[in-house]
Amino acid sequence: MRARQRKPKGQGFDELYAAADARRLQPTASEAALERILNELGEGALRGEFKREWPFEGWFLDFYFPALRLAIEVNGGYHRVQARWREDQLKAAALQARGITLLRLADREVLGDRERLVQRLRNAWREALRRQRATGVREQRAAYVVKREGGRASRLSRTPTCRTYTPGSTASG
């Protein structure tokens, strides 16, 4: 299991982004599984819309959807250690202060019942959209919406004005 550590003080975004490359190349089993699931949802509708190991105020976010301001953290057993739990609480507070919705998933949730996992992802997606609308805080227009079929939400799909996000640049189509 790979240790999760906070960034060294004084590093800028570019240095952190470079450091995140090593983390991206060595995902935990749960992170790799969640990435596969996200890339398969909606016939690949989310592919390229999330960032892995995204630097954020001294931490790395396991998954981050910049257009939606949604962070997903996959928690292994090491998150039950009290010192790690305190760091997780600080991270959650920092994300909330920045208007970013956080979904925490346990390893067993990612590797277990897929339907239940997808439902949790959908609920987090809706909550992030709701928060965006309520606060007006956006990094750019969300690229996906929840489609409704037969009165219930069934899958995520692209909107006609899908845009991608590239760090350090403006949104492009």
NORCOR-V413646 format. One record per run of one state. SS is the DSSP state (@ for helix, = for strand, . for the rest). FROM is the first residue (numbers start at 1). LEN is the number of residues. If there is no record, write none. Layout:
SS;FROM;LEN
SS;FROM;LEN
//
This chain:
.;1;12
@;13;13
.;26;3
@;29;16
.;45;6
=;51;6
.;57;2
=;59;7
.;66;4
=;70;6
.;76;1
@;77;4
.;81;1
@;82;16
.;98;3
=;101;6
@;107;5
.;112;2
@;114;22
.;136;8
=;144;6
.;150;2
=;152;7
.;159;5
=;164;1
.;165;7
=;172;1
.;173;1
//
